[in-house]
Amino acid sequence: MAQLKLSHRTAGPPCNKPCRV
């Protein structure tokens, strides 16, 4: 499920983890 990792990049739901952009 790589979508979770790419979730912070793609316009999706706010990731619960601290996304480092």
C-alpha positions in Angstrom: 0.0 0.0 0.0 2.4 2.7 -1.2 -0.6 5.0 -1.6 -0.3 5.9 2.1 3.3 7.2 1.6 2.3 9.1 -1.5 -0.7 10.4 0.3 1.2 13.4 1.5 2.2 14.2 -2.1 -1.1 13.5 -3.8 -4.2 15.7 -3.1 -5.8 13.4 -0.6 -6.9 13.3 3.0 -4.5 14.9 5.5 -2.0 12.3 6.7 -2.1 11.7 10.4 1.7 11.5 10.4 4.0 14.6 10.4 4.5 14.9 6.6 7.9 16.4 5.8 7.5 18.4 2.6 
